[in-house]
């Protein structure tokens, strides 16, 4: 497999020790397959590219500047592609953005704390939306929980949170009838139940998997 292209981000943010330079975290394609988006925690920016599939090259087409010090880590689109949710690692928030399908850029609509656990350093990590587009779930490293939110128009309504089934929850994966939670530091994968209203049920099944950071369904 040959390398076909490399792009380099530029930028920084106000959080000392974390944002002196760029820190790319995730690459995701929008639901229409038109643009490739890359989150950069260090620059508080989501960079947008077009992919030339024949040449294997990325063409920069836009950059969405998010709130200073937010530190966007991961994104999750609603199935319609109209909204995109960001897990903001440095501000411990979840932000709802309008997605401009023509330009591939984000525009903030609302944001909420990622956890209700107070007085504890917390870093949101994984984030996924439901197939119906009404709910979003996010992992909380520090609080060691998974939080659920209802997407009500352009607002996020907290539905509560449950223990992640381990320590330092990172990757969150939808699976039939549950969400699979990969807990890195405890080396466990937990199956969290999902209620009809989008709220979560504490894990009954926890499996040991050393240093796990994500799970995939096949």
Backbone as ProteinMPNN parsed JSONL, in Angstrom:
{"seq_chain_A": "XXXXXXXXXXXXXXXXXXXXXXXXXXXXXXXXXXXXXXXXXXXXXXXXXXXXXXXXXXXXXXXXXXXXXXXXXXXXXXXXXXXXXXXXXXXXXXXXXXXXXXXXXXXXXXXXXXXXXXXXXXXXXXXXXXXXXXXXXXXXXXXXXXXXXXXXXXXXXXXXXXXXXXXXXXXXXXXXXXXXXXXXXXXXXXXXXXXXXXXXXXXXXXXXXXXXXXXXXX", "coords_chain_A": {"N_chain_A": [[0.843, -1.188, 0.0], [0.666, 2.132, -0.969], [1.598, 5.416, 0.084], [-0.353, 8.213, -0.692], [-0.889, 10.913, -0.243], [-0.274, 13.707, 1.946], [-1.394, 15.918, 4.397], [-0.888, 18.895, 6.299], [-1.84, 20.313, 9.305], [-2.309, 23.647, 10.626], [-2.101, 25.743, 13.478], [-3.22, 26.667, 16.832], [-4.133, 26.717, 20.362], [-5.665, 28.04, 23.441], [-5.154, 26.487, 25.733], [-2.792, 25.698, 27.992], [-0.094, 23.492, 27.658], [-1.53, 21.646, 26.2], [-2.331, 22.71, 23.813], [-0.342, 23.913, 22.289], [0.326, 23.426, 19.722], [-0.851, 21.855, 16.671], [-3.061, 18.982, 16.833], [-4.155, 16.399, 15.584], [-7.058, 14.304, 15.562], [-9.279, 12.725, 14.598], [-10.618, 11.355, 11.58], [-13.323, 11.652, 9.412], [-15.963, 10.824, 7.173], [-18.54, 12.727, 5.644], [-22.157, 12.087, 5.729], [-23.118, 12.145, 3.096], [-20.951, 11.519, 1.625], [-19.421, 13.44, 0.451], [-17.524, 15.183, 1.568], [-14.482, 15.064, 3.509], [-13.821, 15.177, 6.905], [-11.659, 16.434, 9.409], [-10.832, 16.353, 12.75], [-9.174, 18.597, 14.936], [-7.686, 18.754, 17.868], [-5.752, 20.391, 19.03], [-5.871, 22.793, 17.629], [-8.429, 23.688, 17.882], [-10.206, 23.259, 15.776], [-12.114, 22.088, 12.973], [-11.142, 20.639, 10.099], [-11.878, 20.655, 6.645], [-12.002, 18.608, 3.756], [-11.892, 17.727, 0.262], [-11.894, 14.616, -1.342], [-9.949, 13.342, -3.878], [-10.592, 10.582, -5.384], [-9.43, 9.114, -7.442], [-6.796, 10.051, -7.731], [-6.043, 9.947, -5.121], [-5.724, 12.134, -3.41], [-6.027, 14.855, -1.064], [-7.974, 17.734, -1.047], [-7.919, 20.839, 0.425], [-10.8, 22.513, 1.571], [-12.129, 24.002, 3.464], [-12.392, 25.329, 6.863], [-13.514, 24.952, 10.1], [-13.728, 26.935, 12.801], [-13.87, 26.223, 16.138], [-15.087, 26.798, 19.536], [-12.654, 28.575, 21.461], [-10.298, 26.667, 23.261], [-11.873, 24.432, 23.456], [-11.184, 21.952, 22.313], [-11.866, 19.845, 20.223], [-12.491, 16.417, 19.793], [-13.764, 13.988, 18.764], [-16.273, 13.447, 16.191], [-19.783, 13.041, 15.423], [-22.227, 12.349, 13.108], [-25.726, 13.048, 12.633], [-28.11, 10.792, 11.128], [-29.409, 12.077, 8.97], [-27.619, 13.969, 8.181], [-27.817, 16.637, 8.715], [-27.099, 17.641, 11.181], [-24.202, 17.736, 13.291], [-22.431, 16.316, 15.944], [-20.084, 17.17, 18.441], [-17.552, 15.805, 20.51], [-16.008, 17.398, 23.004], [-12.936, 17.514, 24.174], [-11.28, 19.131, 25.898], [-12.872, 21.114, 27.087], [-14.789, 19.613, 28.246], [-17.378, 19.145, 27.133], [-20.36, 18.649, 25.101], [-21.151, 19.469, 21.859], [-23.619, 20.712, 19.678], [-23.84, 21.091, 16.26], [-24.824, 22.836, 13.285], [-24.647, 21.417, 10.096], [-23.251, 22.456, 7.152], [-24.008, 21.372, 4.152], [-23.165, 22.149, 1.67], [-20.729, 23.498, 1.881], [-19.31, 22.023, 3.706], [-18.845, 22.811, 6.304], [-19.043, 23.625, 9.88], [-21.434, 24.958, 12.201], [-21.992, 26.311, 15.247], [-24.721, 25.449, 17.363], [-25.72, 24.768, 19.934], [-24.598, 23.809, 23.251], [-23.662, 21.476, 25.858], [-22.717, 20.371, 29.206], [-20.634, 17.481, 29.315], [-20.842, 15.613, 31.317], [-22.506, 15.041, 34.442], [-21.115, 14.698, 36.692], [-19.444, 16.271, 39.201], [-16.584, 18.359, 40.107], [-14.386, 16.861, 39.194], [-11.741, 16.084, 37.073], [-12.375, 15.731, 33.625], [-12.573, 14.099, 30.456], [-14.189, 14.009, 27.573], [-14.625, 11.405, 25.132], [-15.27, 9.059, 23.012], [-18.076, 9.255, 20.719], [-21.363, 8.704, 19.611], [-24.265, 8.547, 17.481], [-27.775, 7.694, 17.457], [-29.543, 5.356, 15.281], [-31.997, 6.377, 14.601], [-31.607, 9.055, 14.848], [-32.321, 10.63, 17.0], [-30.975, 10.552, 19.404], [-27.89, 10.865, 21.266], [-24.803, 9.593, 22.394], [-22.084, 9.725, 24.698], [-18.73, 9.125, 25.777], [-17.089, 9.383, 28.95], [-14.066, 10.068, 30.105], [-12.577, 9.968, 33.104], [-14.826, 10.77, 34.707], [-15.704, 8.269, 34.24], [-18.044, 7.302, 32.94], [-20.881, 6.78, 30.742], [-22.716, 9.039, 28.952], [-26.053, 10.025, 28.094], [-28.016, 11.758, 25.674], [-30.861, 13.542, 24.496], [-31.683, 14.654, 21.261], [-33.183, 17.482, 20.711], [-34.596, 19.218, 18.466], [-32.481, 21.743, 17.99], [-31.228, 21.577, 20.362], [-29.607, 19.904, 23.146], [-30.711, 17.515, 25.359], [-30.069, 16.299, 28.523], [-30.152, 12.862, 29.408], [-29.285, 11.448, 31.502], [-26.634, 9.374, 32.941], [-24.552, 6.422, 32.995], [-22.412, 4.082, 34.783], [-19.396, 3.178, 33.11], [-18.582, 0.577, 33.083], [-15.988, 0.048, 33.602], [-12.652, 1.436, 33.598], [-11.558, 4.535, 32.299], [-13.1, 5.069, 29.755], [-13.181, 4.743, 26.258], [-13.549, 4.056, 23.143], [-16.791, 3.813, 21.681], [-19.297, 1.719, 20.543], [-22.036, 1.039, 18.465], [-24.138, -1.795, 18.702], [-26.186, -4.711, 18.047], [-28.961, -4.234, 20.009], [-27.516, -3.025, 22.074], [-24.819, -0.926, 23.398], [-21.378, -1.121, 22.852], [-18.791, -0.729, 25.084], [-15.538, 0.283, 25.291], [-13.15, 0.06, 27.677], [-10.224, 1.415, 28.419], [-8.09, 1.543, 30.473], [-8.845, -0.275, 32.44], [-9.069, -2.514, 30.941], [-11.441, -3.706, 29.813], [-14.46, -4.676, 28.109], [-17.665, -3.533, 27.965], [-21.162, -4.226, 27.775], [-23.651, -2.063, 27.262], [-27.023, -1.541, 27.958], [-29.699, -0.181, 25.955], [-32.406, 1.897, 26.35], [-35.838, 2.452, 25.193], [-36.297, 5.162, 25.244], [-33.845, 6.266, 24.789], [-32.173, 6.478, 26.969], [-29.62, 4.944, 29.034], [-28.753, 1.627, 30.191], [-27.211, 0.166, 32.952], [-24.274, -1.85, 32.597], [-24.511, -5.388, 32.285], [-22.982, -7.358, 31.289], [-19.578, -7.809, 31.211], [-16.471, -8.016, 29.715], [-13.116, -9.166, 29.813], [-10.518, -7.551, 28.151], [-7.403, -6.889, 27.271], [-5.97, -3.65, 27.461], [-7.817, -2.406, 25.737], [-9.156, -0.205, 23.266], [-11.119, 0.262, 21.413], [-14.0, -1.245, 19.816], [-15.285, -3.359, 17.229], [-18.111, -4.286, 15.276], [-18.995, -7.2, 13.463]], "CA_chain_A": [[0.0, 0.0, 0.0], [1.508, 3.311, -1.121], [1.104, 6.7, 0.567], [-0.701, 9.045, -1.84], [-0.971, 12.331, 0.079], [-0.136, 14.117, 3.344], [-1.714, 17.324, 4.65], [-0.417, 19.332, 7.615], [-2.649, 21.376, 9.898], [-1.629, 24.734, 11.319], [-2.959, 26.383, 14.457], [-2.958, 26.423, 18.249], [-5.244, 27.12, 21.207], [-5.275, 28.718, 24.674], [-4.931, 25.598, 26.877], [-1.356, 25.465, 28.174], [0.286, 22.089, 27.777], [-2.316, 20.792, 25.312], [-2.684, 23.344, 22.547], [0.742, 24.716, 21.711], [0.34, 23.147, 18.286], [-1.961, 21.038, 16.187], [-3.174, 17.633, 17.408], [-5.241, 15.762, 14.836], [-7.62, 13.193, 16.325], [-10.212, 11.842, 13.901], [-11.012, 11.643, 10.204], [-14.647, 11.089, 9.201], [-16.625, 11.261, 5.942], [-19.921, 13.126, 5.905], [-23.095, 11.053, 5.272], [-23.286, 12.178, 1.642], [-19.708, 11.098, 0.994], [-18.887, 14.55, -0.339], [-16.366, 15.786, 2.22], [-13.749, 14.405, 4.588], [-13.594, 16.126, 7.99], [-10.602, 16.043, 10.343], [-10.855, 17.149, 13.979], [-7.853, 18.929, 15.473], [-7.832, 19.173, 19.266], [-4.808, 21.455, 19.359], [-6.192, 24.033, 16.93], [-9.859, 23.982, 18.054], [-10.673, 23.412, 14.398], [-12.449, 20.944, 12.13], [-10.698, 20.921, 8.74], [-12.689, 19.971, 5.647], [-11.294, 18.293, 2.523], [-12.47, 16.897, -0.777], [-10.991, 13.537, -1.721], [-9.846, 12.897, -5.258], [-10.443, 9.14, -5.211], [-8.556, 8.561, -8.476], [-5.401, 10.413, -7.445], [-5.754, 9.714, -3.714], [-5.24, 13.373, -2.816], [-6.981, 15.65, -0.311], [-7.985, 19.155, -1.389], [-8.531, 21.647, 1.49], [-11.912, 23.35, 1.095], [-12.692, 24.817, 4.527], [-11.965, 25.092, 8.242], [-14.499, 25.442, 11.064], [-13.108, 27.293, 14.075], [-14.765, 26.004, 17.258], [-14.791, 27.669, 20.681], [-11.286, 28.454, 21.968], [-10.129, 25.812, 24.431], [-12.814, 23.31, 23.492], [-10.451, 20.726, 22.036], [-12.702, 18.813, 19.606], [-11.813, 15.127, 19.653], [-14.497, 13.152, 17.816], [-17.536, 13.925, 15.654], [-20.789, 12.055, 15.032], [-23.321, 12.93, 12.344], [-27.046, 12.431, 12.633], [-28.259, 10.109, 9.839], [-29.827, 12.999, 7.916], [-26.486, 14.809, 7.806], [-28.098, 18.039, 9.001], [-26.427, 18.017, 12.419], [-23.021, 16.987, 13.688], [-22.149, 16.484, 17.372], [-18.659, 17.047, 18.754], [-17.086, 15.548, 21.875], [-14.975, 18.413, 23.211], [-12.134, 16.935, 25.245], [-10.676, 20.062, 26.849], [-13.914, 21.854, 27.81], [-15.716, 18.601, 28.785], [-18.707, 19.486, 26.637], [-20.851, 18.094, 23.842], [-21.684, 20.59, 21.102], [-24.452, 20.431, 18.514], [-23.54, 22.022, 15.175], [-25.469, 22.681, 11.986], [-23.665, 21.06, 9.08], [-23.508, 23.035, 5.84], [-23.671, 20.314, 3.205], [-22.544, 22.717, 0.472], [-19.344, 23.908, 2.144], [-18.654, 21.084, 4.605], [-18.431, 23.509, 7.524], [-19.873, 23.482, 11.065], [-21.878, 26.202, 12.815], [-22.487, 25.925, 16.568], [-26.105, 25.731, 17.723], [-25.876, 24.67, 21.386], [-23.683, 22.85, 23.873], [-23.992, 21.095, 27.233], [-21.658, 19.601, 29.848], [-20.62, 16.072, 28.926], [-21.14, 14.8, 32.491], [-23.035, 15.741, 35.615], [-20.189, 14.442, 37.8], [-18.769, 17.535, 39.481], [-15.305, 18.408, 40.835], [-13.527, 15.772, 38.748], [-11.288, 16.315, 35.702], [-13.071, 14.824, 32.715], [-12.248, 14.268, 29.048], [-15.038, 13.223, 26.673], [-13.863, 10.7, 24.101], [-16.087, 8.541, 21.929], [-19.422, 9.803, 20.589], [-22.133, 8.073, 18.538], [-25.681, 8.886, 17.433], [-28.667, 6.562, 17.203], [-29.986, 5.21, 13.897], [-33.17, 7.225, 14.384], [-31.171, 10.438, 14.853], [-32.889, 11.38, 18.126], [-30.166, 10.426, 20.616], [-26.444, 10.833, 21.134], [-24.149, 9.074, 23.599], [-20.684, 10.136, 24.746], [-17.957, 8.53, 26.866], [-16.448, 10.353, 29.837], [-12.843, 9.593, 30.754], [-12.445, 10.758, 34.338], [-16.053, 10.392, 35.409], [-15.905, 6.843, 33.943], [-19.453, 7.097, 32.642], [-21.38, 7.063, 29.4], [-23.854, 9.934, 29.102], [-27.038, 9.99, 27.016], [-28.696, 13.024, 25.424], [-31.868, 13.596, 23.441], [-31.521, 15.77, 20.341], [-34.492, 18.121, 20.612], [-34.368, 20.337, 17.547], [-31.05, 22.087, 17.984], [-30.763, 21.52, 21.747], [-29.298, 18.596, 23.705], [-31.332, 17.334, 26.661], [-29.455, 15.171, 29.229], [-31.009, 11.745, 29.802], [-28.59, 10.737, 32.57], [-25.43, 8.63, 32.588], [-24.351, 5.183, 33.741], [-21.01, 3.681, 34.819], [-18.934, 2.637, 31.83], [-18.205, -0.832, 33.207], [-14.543, -0.045, 33.723], [-11.913, 2.679, 33.817], [-11.086, 5.277, 31.139], [-13.864, 4.649, 28.58], [-12.789, 5.421, 25.014], [-14.388, 3.782, 21.987], [-18.185, 3.419, 21.907], [-19.715, 1.111, 19.284], [-23.389, 0.477, 18.431], [-24.269, -3.213, 18.392], [-27.594, -5.087, 18.198], [-29.533, -4.213, 21.344], [-26.649, -2.464, 23.116], [-23.628, -0.183, 23.007], [-20.165, -1.742, 23.366], [-17.935, 0.288, 25.683], [-14.161, -0.165, 25.484], [-12.521, 0.744, 28.815], [-8.803, 1.195, 28.159], [-7.207, 1.318, 31.606], [-9.248, -1.49, 33.152], [-9.025, -3.644, 30.017], [-12.745, -4.367, 29.781], [-15.497, -4.264, 27.171], [-18.958, -3.669, 28.624], [-22.339, -4.086, 26.919], [-24.62, -1.204, 27.922], [-28.346, -1.604, 27.372], [-30.285, 1.078, 25.484], [-33.857, 1.925, 26.507], [-36.565, 3.043, 24.077], [-36.215, 6.625, 25.313], [-32.474, 6.681, 24.56], [-31.355, 6.385, 28.183], [-28.778, 3.751, 29.076], [-28.896, 0.678, 31.293], [-25.897, -0.254, 33.419], [-23.819, -3.094, 31.976], [-24.594, -6.668, 32.973], [-21.932, -8.188, 30.707], [-18.28, -7.148, 31.115], [-15.487, -8.995, 29.256], [-11.737, -8.685, 29.926], [-9.739, -7.432, 26.908], [-6.289, -6.054, 27.713], [-5.635, -2.378, 26.807], [-8.743, -2.186, 24.626], [-9.533, 1.193, 23.029], [-12.326, 0.302, 20.598], [-14.543, -2.527, 19.386], [-16.002, -3.321, 15.967], [-19.04, -5.384, 15.058], [-18.842, -7.811, 12.133]], "C_chain_A": [[0.884, 1.246, 0.0], [0.813, 4.549, -0.544], [0.841, 7.614, -0.618], [-0.735, 10.537, -1.528], [-0.768, 12.542, 1.578], [-0.527, 15.586, 3.439], [-1.284, 17.658, 6.078], [-1.266, 20.487, 8.112], [-1.749, 22.45, 10.499], [-2.608, 25.365, 12.297], [-2.563, 26.02, 15.878], [-4.176, 26.895, 19.027], [-4.751, 27.654, 22.538], [-4.916, 27.788, 25.836], [-3.456, 25.221, 26.957], [-1.089, 23.974, 28.377], [-0.468, 21.162, 26.856], [-2.509, 21.388, 23.92], [-1.597, 24.265, 21.993], [0.838, 24.528, 20.197], [-0.824, 22.259, 17.921], [-1.901, 19.629, 16.777], [-4.38, 16.967, 16.758], [-5.733, 14.508, 15.556], [-8.493, 12.237, 15.534], [-10.417, 12.314, 12.468], [-12.327, 10.926, 9.954], [-15.221, 11.651, 7.898], [-18.062, 11.656, 6.255], [-20.887, 12.113, 5.286], [-23.29, 11.015, 3.76], [-22.038, 11.704, 0.897], [-19.034, 12.19, 0.185], [-17.593, 15.104, 0.233], [-15.763, 14.858, 3.271], [-13.446, 15.457, 5.648], [-12.551, 15.564, 8.947], [-10.655, 16.949, 11.565], [-9.421, 17.383, 14.451], [-8.017, 19.537, 16.86], [-6.943, 20.37, 19.582], [-5.163, 22.795, 18.761], [-7.641, 24.458, 17.118], [-10.549, 24.134, 16.698], [-11.076, 22.068, 13.805], [-12.109, 21.341, 10.695], [-11.489, 20.055, 7.756], [-11.912, 19.818, 4.343], [-12.233, 17.609, 1.525], [-11.437, 15.849, -1.158], [-11.088, 13.268, -3.211], [-9.557, 11.4, -5.202], [-9.505, 8.528, -6.246], [-7.088, 8.828, -8.16], [-5.018, 10.135, -5.995], [-5.227, 10.943, -3.008], [-6.38, 14.123, -2.13], [-6.846, 17.121, -0.67], [-8.641, 19.929, -0.255], [-9.629, 22.539, 0.924], [-12.508, 24.226, 2.198], [-12.129, 24.457, 5.89], [-12.979, 25.729, 9.176], [-13.812, 25.685, 12.393], [-14.132, 27.123, 15.19], [-14.351, 26.886, 18.432], [-13.353, 27.476, 21.16], [-11.235, 27.603, 23.234], [-11.072, 24.636, 24.497], [-12.11, 21.979, 23.235], [-11.31, 19.643, 21.413], [-11.922, 17.533, 19.35], [-12.474, 14.255, 18.59], [-15.793, 13.823, 17.387], [-18.47, 12.743, 15.404], [-21.906, 12.792, 14.31], [-24.646, 12.28, 12.72], [-27.245, 11.817, 11.249], [-28.65, 11.021, 8.686], [-28.674, 13.847, 7.395], [-26.683, 16.272, 8.111], [-27.361, 18.536, 10.235], [-25.186, 17.161, 12.616], [-22.717, 17.336, 15.136], [-20.657, 16.309, 17.603], [-18.458, 16.74, 20.23], [-15.874, 16.432, 22.099], [-14.141, 18.027, 24.432], [-11.712, 17.955, 26.298], [-11.699, 20.861, 27.643], [-14.935, 20.922, 28.454], [-17.158, 18.938, 28.43], [-19.062, 18.638, 25.418], [-21.532, 19.243, 23.11], [-22.464, 20.089, 19.899], [-24.19, 21.514, 17.466], [-24.48, 21.771, 13.994], [-24.376, 22.384, 10.968], [-24.1, 21.64, 7.734], [-23.052, 22.023, 4.786], [-23.005, 20.844, 1.944], [-21.068, 23.026, 0.685], [-18.58, 22.937, 3.036], [-18.201, 21.706, 5.904], [-19.471, 23.362, 8.634], [-20.218, 24.85, 11.633], [-22.561, 25.849, 14.137], [-23.934, 26.369, 16.797], [-26.313, 25.729, 19.235], [-24.81, 23.737, 21.935], [-24.06, 22.648, 25.321], [-22.778, 20.415, 27.859], [-21.759, 18.126, 29.471], [-20.979, 15.147, 30.074], [-21.707, 15.673, 33.596], [-22.16, 15.508, 36.839], [-19.338, 15.684, 38.018], [-17.414, 17.32, 40.163], [-14.384, 17.244, 40.478], [-13.071, 16.074, 37.325], [-11.892, 15.284, 34.761], [-12.737, 15.155, 31.274], [-13.179, 13.399, 28.205], [-14.205, 12.587, 25.556], [-14.726, 10.279, 22.934], [-17.479, 9.144, 21.921], [-20.108, 9.124, 19.414], [-23.576, 8.558, 18.616], [-26.495, 7.635, 17.13], [-29.08, 6.521, 15.739], [-31.172, 6.11, 13.585], [-32.816, 8.705, 14.384], [-31.679, 11.265, 16.012], [-32.0, 11.398, 19.362], [-28.678, 10.44, 20.283], [-25.862, 10.382, 22.467], [-22.659, 9.416, 23.546], [-19.996, 9.502, 25.948], [-17.247, 9.621, 27.653], [-15.262, 9.714, 30.553], [-12.534, 10.524, 31.926], [-13.637, 10.455, 35.207], [-16.318, 8.896, 35.271], [-17.385, 6.511, 33.772], [-19.687, 7.202, 31.137], [-22.659, 7.871, 29.578], [-24.747, 9.865, 27.864], [-27.729, 11.344, 26.907], [-29.761, 12.823, 24.341], [-31.604, 14.819, 22.572], [-32.907, 16.349, 20.089], [-34.358, 19.367, 19.745], [-32.89, 20.62, 17.419], [-30.45, 22.058, 19.39], [-30.483, 20.073, 22.158], [-29.866, 18.512, 25.114], [-30.722, 16.122, 27.358], [-30.5, 14.129, 29.644], [-30.371, 10.93, 30.931], [-27.358, 10.015, 32.048], [-25.286, 7.416, 33.489], [-22.858, 4.882, 33.809], [-20.616, 2.964, 33.525], [-18.592, 1.154, 31.893], [-16.712, -1.037, 33.308], [-13.941, 1.327, 33.923], [-11.375, 3.222, 32.501], [-11.791, 4.811, 29.856], [-13.5, 5.454, 27.341], [-13.78, 5.121, 23.894], [-15.773, 3.278, 22.356], [-18.746, 2.949, 20.575], [-21.145, 0.607, 19.365], [-23.343, -0.994, 18.03], [-25.737, -3.584, 18.583], [-28.037, -5.116, 19.659], [-28.689, -3.579, 22.425], [-25.611, -1.532, 22.509], [-22.422, -0.876, 23.634], [-19.194, -0.663, 23.808], [-16.557, -0.296, 25.949], [-13.496, 0.689, 26.562], [-11.024, 0.443, 28.816], [-8.01, 0.785, 29.394], [-7.578, 0.078, 32.417], [-9.212, -2.717, 32.249], [-10.325, -4.418, 29.983], [-13.595, -3.814, 28.646], [-16.838, -4.559, 27.827], [-20.075, -3.465, 27.611], [-23.399, -3.304, 27.68], [-25.968, -1.313, 27.211], [-28.86, -0.23, 26.989], [-31.806, 0.986, 25.593], [-34.512, 2.612, 25.31], [-36.473, 4.559, 24.061], [-34.794, 7.14, 25.148], [-31.584, 6.642, 25.783], [-30.642, 5.033, 28.215], [-29.03, 2.918, 30.318], [-27.508, 0.176, 31.665], [-25.542, -1.65, 32.911], [-24.023, -4.302, 32.882], [-23.504, -7.617, 32.49], [-20.66, -7.362, 30.557], [-17.239, -8.213, 30.794], [-14.094, -8.383, 29.34], [-11.058, -8.722, 28.561], [-8.619, -6.436, 27.211], [-6.097, -4.818, 26.826], [-6.569, -2.035, 25.644], [-9.097, -0.695, 24.505], [-10.773, 1.323, 22.139], [-12.771, -1.114, 20.261], [-15.278, -2.329, 18.073], [-16.946, -4.495, 15.884], [-18.862, -5.905, 13.63], [-20.022, -8.734, 11.865]], "O_chain_A": [[1.748, 1.4, 0.863], [-0.401, 4.707, -0.668], [1.715, 7.781, -1.469], [-0.622, 11.355, -2.441], [-1.059, 11.654, 2.38], [-0.052, 16.409, 2.656], [-1.315, 16.799, 6.959], [-1.402, 21.509, 7.44], [-0.591, 22.2, 10.834], [-3.793, 25.508, 11.998], [-1.69, 25.182, 16.103], [-5.134, 27.407, 18.448], [-3.542, 27.721, 22.759], [-4.411, 28.27, 26.85], [-2.939, 24.511, 26.095], [-1.763, 23.298, 29.154], [-0.097, 19.995, 26.728], [-2.812, 20.671, 22.965], [-1.882, 25.257, 21.323], [1.372, 25.381, 19.489], [-1.675, 21.948, 18.755], [-0.837, 19.147, 17.168], [-5.481, 16.969, 17.31], [-4.935, 13.741, 16.095], [-8.45, 11.032, 15.782], [-10.393, 13.511, 12.181], [-12.452, 9.735, 10.242], [-14.991, 12.814, 7.563], [-18.73, 10.99, 7.047], [-20.487, 11.351, 4.406], [-23.596, 9.96, 3.203], [-22.069, 11.513, -0.318], [-18.184, 11.914, -0.661], [-16.675, 15.453, -0.509], [-16.437, 13.997, 3.836], [-12.882, 16.507, 5.34], [-12.555, 14.373, 9.258], [-10.536, 18.168, 11.443], [-8.572, 16.495, 14.378], [-8.433, 20.686, 17.003], [-7.346, 21.265, 20.325], [-4.802, 23.834, 19.315], [-8.053, 25.483, 16.574], [-11.371, 25.03, 16.505], [-10.462, 21.04, 14.093], [-12.709, 22.261, 10.14], [-11.735, 18.875, 8.008], [-11.256, 20.751, 3.879], [-13.231, 16.996, 1.905], [-10.25, 16.152, -1.284], [-12.166, 13.0, -3.74], [-8.414, 10.994, -4.996], [-8.849, 7.525, -5.964], [-6.242, 7.946, -8.304], [-3.835, 10.088, -5.659], [-4.387, 10.838, -2.115], [-7.536, 14.045, -2.546], [-5.756, 17.69, -0.61], [-9.821, 19.708, 0.017], [-9.425, 23.234, -0.071], [-13.313, 25.11, 1.905], [-11.479, 23.425, 6.06], [-13.273, 26.918, 9.056], [-13.363, 24.742, 13.043], [-15.158, 27.803, 15.192], [-13.378, 27.634, 18.336], [-12.88, 26.344, 21.256], [-12.027, 27.794, 24.157], [-11.08, 23.908, 25.489], [-12.422, 20.982, 23.885], [-11.476, 18.59, 22.028], [-10.837, 17.556, 18.77], [-11.825, 13.834, 17.633], [-16.347, 14.653, 18.108], [-18.031, 11.611, 15.202], [-22.467, 13.75, 14.84], [-24.687, 11.104, 13.081], [-26.62, 12.265, 10.287], [-28.267, 10.77, 7.543], [-28.745, 14.382, 6.289], [-25.812, 17.085, 7.802], [-27.031, 19.718, 10.329], [-25.125, 16.015, 12.17], [-22.739, 18.506, 15.517], [-20.036, 15.412, 17.034], [-19.105, 17.334, 21.093], [-14.835, 16.245, 21.466], [-14.576, 18.19, 25.572], [-11.782, 17.659, 27.491], [-11.416, 21.252, 28.776], [-15.849, 21.385, 29.136], [-18.034, 19.007, 29.292], [-18.206, 18.007, 24.797], [-22.393, 19.917, 23.675], [-22.038, 19.174, 19.196], [-24.305, 22.706, 17.752], [-24.879, 20.635, 13.738], [-23.318, 23.013, 10.972], [-25.19, 21.345, 7.245], [-21.855, 21.845, 4.561], [-22.353, 20.089, 1.222], [-20.252, 22.84, -0.217], [-17.354, 23.005, 3.123], [-17.28, 21.203, 6.547], [-20.626, 23.022, 8.376], [-19.419, 25.784, 11.565], [-23.586, 25.168, 14.146], [-24.32, 27.493, 16.475], [-27.009, 26.596, 19.762], [-24.194, 22.972, 21.192], [-24.684, 23.506, 25.945], [-21.901, 19.934, 27.142], [-22.859, 17.592, 29.328], [-21.382, 14.008, 29.84], [-21.431, 16.87, 33.678], [-22.43, 16.057, 37.907], [-18.599, 16.101, 37.127], [-17.136, 16.255, 40.714], [-13.688, 16.705, 41.338], [-13.907, 16.298, 36.45], [-11.916, 14.094, 35.073], [-12.629, 16.323, 30.901], [-12.986, 12.186, 28.125], [-13.214, 13.157, 25.099], [-14.903, 11.033, 21.978], [-18.014, 9.504, 22.97], [-19.517, 8.98, 18.343], [-24.054, 8.935, 19.686], [-25.973, 6.647, 16.614], [-28.981, 7.526, 15.034], [-31.34, 6.556, 12.45], [-33.628, 9.531, 13.968], [-31.497, 12.482, 16.022], [-32.243, 12.181, 20.28], [-28.263, 10.081, 19.181], [-26.365, 10.741, 23.532], [-22.049, 9.398, 22.477], [-20.6, 9.357, 27.011], [-16.853, 10.648, 27.1], [-15.431, 8.925, 31.483], [-12.265, 11.712, 31.745], [-13.491, 9.943, 36.317], [-17.054, 8.313, 36.068], [-17.905, 5.571, 34.375], [-18.826, 7.643, 30.376], [-23.58, 7.44, 30.272], [-24.273, 9.675, 26.745], [-27.996, 11.998, 27.915], [-29.584, 12.043, 23.405], [-31.331, 15.902, 23.091], [-33.704, 15.776, 19.346], [-34.041, 20.446, 20.245], [-32.141, 19.848, 16.822], [-29.305, 22.464, 19.59], [-31.047, 19.137, 21.591], [-29.543, 19.338, 25.968], [-30.838, 15.01, 26.843], [-31.571, 14.461, 30.153], [-30.856, 9.852, 31.274], [-27.074, 10.044, 30.85], [-25.822, 7.378, 34.596], [-22.101, 5.377, 32.975], [-21.415, 2.239, 32.933], [-18.337, 0.537, 30.858], [-16.215, -2.149, 33.127], [-14.614, 2.261, 34.357], [-10.812, 2.485, 31.692], [-11.158, 4.229, 28.975], [-13.508, 6.685, 27.362], [-14.751, 5.857, 23.716], [-15.92, 2.425, 23.231], [-18.689, 3.679, 19.585], [-21.456, -0.186, 20.254], [-22.599, -1.382, 17.13], [-26.47, -2.834, 19.228], [-27.548, -5.925, 20.449], [-29.089, -3.583, 23.589], [-25.527, -1.366, 21.292], [-22.44, -1.186, 24.825], [-18.816, 0.208, 23.025], [-16.41, -1.24, 26.724], [-13.302, 1.891, 26.382], [-10.608, -0.659, 29.175], [-7.318, -0.232, 29.362], [-6.706, -0.551, 33.017], [-9.313, -3.843, 32.735], [-10.326, -5.643, 30.109], [-13.476, -2.648, 28.269], [-17.117, -5.699, 28.201], [-19.96, -2.642, 26.702], [-23.984, -3.816, 28.634], [-26.035, -1.188, 25.989], [-28.507, 0.77, 27.614], [-32.421, 0.102, 24.998], [-33.841, 3.268, 24.513], [-36.56, 5.18, 23.001], [-34.549, 8.33, 25.345], [-30.365, 6.76, 25.662], [-31.023, 4.101, 27.507], [-29.46, 3.425, 31.354], [-26.722, -0.196, 30.794], [-26.406, -2.521, 32.809], [-23.749, -4.252, 34.081], [-23.143, -8.565, 33.187], [-20.652, -6.343, 29.867], [-17.129, -9.206, 31.513], [-13.903, -7.221, 28.983], [-11.017, -9.758, 27.897], [-8.887, -5.247, 27.389], [-6.066, -4.923, 25.6], [-6.133, -1.428, 24.666], [-9.308, -0.014, 25.508], [-11.408, 2.377, 22.115], [-12.005, -2.066, 20.408], [-15.833, -1.259, 17.824], [-16.631, -5.584, 16.365], [-18.609, -5.132, 12.706], [-20.094, -9.351, 10.802]]}, "name": "protein", "num_of_chains": 1, "seq": "XXXXXXXXXXXXXXXXXXXXXXXXXXXXXXXXXXXXXXXXXXXXXXXXXXXXXXXXXXXXXXXXXXXXXXXXXXXXXXXXXXXXXXXXXXXXXXXXXXXXXXXXXXXXXXXXXXXXXXXXXXXXXXXXXXXXXXXXXXXXXXXXXXXXXXXXXXXXXXXXXXXXXXXXXXXXXXXXXXXXXXXXXXXXXXXXXXXXXXXXXXXXXXXXXXXXXXXXXX"}
